[in-house]
Amino acid sequence: DAGWHRPDNWTEVQTPRQNGLVKQGIELDRHYVYQFCSPTRSAVQSGRNPIHVNAVNMDFRVRNPNDTESGYAGIPVHMTGMAEHMKKGGYDTHAYGKWDCGMATPHHTPKGRGYTNSLIYFSHANDYWTSLYGTYVDLWQSASVEEGPAWGRNNSRECSQDNQKADCVYEDTMFYDSVAEAVLNWAPGNKPLFIFWAPHIVHEPLQVPQEYVDKFAFIDRKERQLYHAMVNYVDEKIGALEDLLKAKGMWDDTLMVVHADNGGPLYQDGAAGGNNYPLKGGKMSNWEGGIRVNAFASGGYLPQAVRGTKVEGLMCGWDWYATFASIAGVDPADPRAAAAGLPAVDGVNLWPYLSGAAAASPRTSIPIGDRTNKVTSTVSVGGLIDGRMKILVGTLTQSGWTGPVYPNTTGHWNSDTSVATCGRTPATGCLFDIFADPTEHVNLAAARPGAFRAMLAKLDEEVVFNPDRGASAAAASDAAKGRHQGFWGPFVFDV
């Protein structure tokens, strides 16, 4: 669902500003993440493959009191956050939008991970109009040394998709306005800015200002109409940020990286609204449509010679940790985590490749994480990309393809019941050359048994990080009701 992946006259997907940024930047054609959001976000902030930090979508209220290091949702306490490195490198650090990589302790908040200024929500998804997650408001902020609930920033509970009265502020507008404020307040001589901006869009619930919905009235399927309206909204805001940076004279020194945290959602018989055509599968699966995502880098910081290009070297969301740290002149290693017995940083520095100084990506392989279910599960390795080959193991849903227009009102495909089983023998296995066959139509396992066995052996060498994160703790709701006065926030303070 990005305009640069569709014909020029395609009206359903409207992302003109991002299309322009791709044309003047670098399209990152082989950018991989986890199959759903929270693990990708933990990976980005920690620089680790999800199998080494968090590969499950646990609720932010969980706690295992017997494990004060990793017995929570999200990132373990003593892993160093990306922004901590950037702050060490002299940057003024900001985070705005979706967080979804922990809340239990003050170490888990954006401030605890190195962001001086922030306005975020902790959960997988709150309401765009009320910021509610269940009973309480999910909106948290920090500025300088202070952090706490974003009292007064949330709308009335009367606001909704059907009641967008004048004083109802769309949540992603609040986040964009915070980004814009950081840029507007910057002056020559100030510290350089490092801004992590993670719009709520495009994630359920499907909600967006009505003026954007009206632009897509020609689409019959309501969910698809809302989904494209949301895509268009965030495209407009990305373009507004580009304009603002140029007006401030900052664009020539800016590196802007944009990428998704998972493939588009196809589940619920299309009611989720996404489409990854022509790739196979989508969010919640390890087919290419679930883990190979839209991504680009743009901005005046890119050398002239690489602008307007497309690179096909492998890269991951967790590589930006080492890349940004290296640009800031900081060693991305994490001795604090090592002292706590935690997995090391997996990310690699992509900058020599992106800048044109190196001809090939430093990343040559990607272990692909999986789990027995999306919430409480045993973490496993569900596949491996090594060079041009990809092996998958286990049971995979969404084992099929959509058409160019999906969902629609004439055809129905329940991706959740379209299941394939990838075994551990050449006769039952799944092996693909994803460069020659990016849509994963041609299974090579039986035809190339030697390659299959070699890939399986490499996959089996991977070691996963799988702590017992515990169960939902009543202390989380108690803190929201009492200490935080109706807002979600940390609930463990003795670590």
Order of alpha helices (4+ residues) and beta strands (2+ residues): alpha-beta-beta-alpha-beta-alpha-beta-beta-beta-beta-beta-beta-alpha-beta-alpha-alpha-beta-alpha-beta-beta-beta-alpha-alpha-alpha-beta-beta-beta-beta-beta-beta-alpha-beta-alpha
